[in-house]
């Protein structure tokens, strides 16, 4: 927990993201033979809707996604 934010790291030990400029948060982008390429775009949208952001750091054998959310809830505009 930071003073104004909460951070959550999610790590995996897969092949990593070979190109740091790849549009991995774009809908339908995938490097796999199977799958829809929607997972990260959905995650990014949900986090953004709550006033946060998603970032990542990757190298072969390790990728860490960081979800950063405001410590206080964002007031709904509805």
C-alpha positions as MATLAB code, in Angstrom:
seq = 'XXXXXXXXXXXXXXXXXXXXXXXXXXXXXXXXXXXXXXXXXXXXXXXXXXXXXXXXXXXXXXXXXXXXXXXXXXXXXX';
ca = [
       0.000    0.000    0.000;
       1.226    3.446   -0.947;
      -0.167    6.671    0.524;
      -2.712    7.216   -2.250;
      -2.650    3.893   -4.133;
      -2.731    0.164   -3.684;
      -0.518   -1.983   -5.931;
      -0.983   -5.649   -6.711;
       1.691   -7.599   -8.587;
       0.843  -10.719  -10.556;
       3.821  -12.729  -11.815;
       4.208  -15.704  -14.094;
       7.118  -17.759  -15.326;
       6.078  -18.130  -18.960;
       8.062  -17.148  -22.029;
       7.703  -13.445  -21.322;
       6.640  -10.651  -23.666;
       9.270  -10.650  -26.415;
       8.485   -7.147  -27.700;
       7.899   -4.462  -25.038;
       6.061   -2.338  -27.634;
       3.617   -5.141  -28.549;
      -0.009   -4.008  -28.184;
      -0.747   -6.617  -25.499;
      -3.644   -4.589  -24.047;
      -5.421   -4.278  -27.416;
      -8.522   -6.410  -27.890;
      -7.894   -9.562  -29.931;
      -4.097   -9.236  -29.856;
      -2.533  -12.602  -29.164;
       0.660  -14.487  -29.887;
      -0.918  -17.866  -29.135;
      -2.508  -20.392  -31.446;
      -5.544  -20.634  -29.184;
      -7.341  -17.955  -27.239;
      -9.245  -14.796  -27.993;
      -6.721  -12.129  -27.046;
      -9.307  -10.462  -24.832;
      -7.947  -11.152  -21.334;
      -5.571   -8.232  -20.878;
      -7.844   -5.765  -22.660;
     -10.659   -6.699  -20.264;
      -8.347   -6.404  -17.254;
      -7.145   -2.990  -18.405;
     -10.724   -1.761  -18.920;
     -11.896   -2.923  -15.489;
      -8.886   -1.374  -13.765;
      -9.299    1.903  -15.714;
     -13.001    2.017  -14.818;
     -11.900    2.000  -11.174;
      -9.421    4.856  -11.702;
      -6.325    2.673  -11.935;
      -3.737    1.516  -14.417;
      -1.962   -1.687  -15.415;
       1.710   -1.921  -16.326;
       4.153   -4.745  -16.861;
       7.823   -5.653  -16.841;
       8.975   -8.724  -18.743;
      12.055  -10.750  -19.498;
      12.379  -14.360  -20.673;
      10.924  -16.594  -17.981;
       9.331  -13.817  -15.937;
       6.578  -11.283  -16.467;
       5.148   -9.137  -13.691;
       1.924   -7.207  -14.181;
       1.269   -4.415  -11.702;
      -2.275   -3.244  -11.044;
      -2.360    0.165   -9.380;
      -5.657    1.368   -7.921;
      -6.581    4.457   -5.923;
      -6.775    3.779   -2.183;
     -10.098    5.616   -2.074;
     -12.948    4.493   -4.376;
     -13.617    6.586   -7.463;
     -17.037    8.242   -7.338;
     -19.352    6.896  -10.006;
     -20.403    9.350  -12.694;
     -23.767    7.618  -13.185;
];
